[in-house]
Amino acid sequence: MHSLTKFTALAAALSLSATAAQAQTFIFQATQTKAVNTGGQAPGGGAFAGAMTTGTQVVTTADGKKVTETYTCIGMTQPPRDSVFQFSTICDSTGPNGDASSVWGCNFVKPDSNEISCVGGLVGKTGNYAGRRGTVTFHGVNGNGPGTGQWLN
């Protein structure tokens, strides 16, 4: 069974110094600090897993400004049927520019590895992010790695 802790870092992509009413790109580096895994063997075979993770992320906007945020994610594997993604996760981030949430779809890059690639959407909740939407990507191992994003409005 894969450990879902690898997806957690992606939440990091949320924060940045944002200028309202225009798209703004950013990059981030996520560092997972804690993971609590659950799961087991499903009836009829196959594994299932869930995880709650926390961490920090350093977000750098296109103009070079950096902020550090904290995040919490909750995710779970998807059945192997017709799923586009092998697992999904929802994250909240908090930082000096406001609070945001993200939803992600992720896949393991190699079978039985902790390397993942993810895509997701952003929803701003407070501060500079209030009422904004955006997109994000992440690639990492065990919840640590880089990502990119763009606030769209």
ABEGO torsion letter per residue (X at the ends): XBBAAAAAAAAAAABEBBBBGBBBBBBBBBBBABBBBBEEBBBGEEBBBBBBBBBBBBBBBAAGBBBBBBBBBBBBBBBABABABABBBBBBBBBAAEBBBBBBBBBBABBGBABBBBBBBBBBABEAABGBBBBBBBBBBGGBEBBBBBBAX
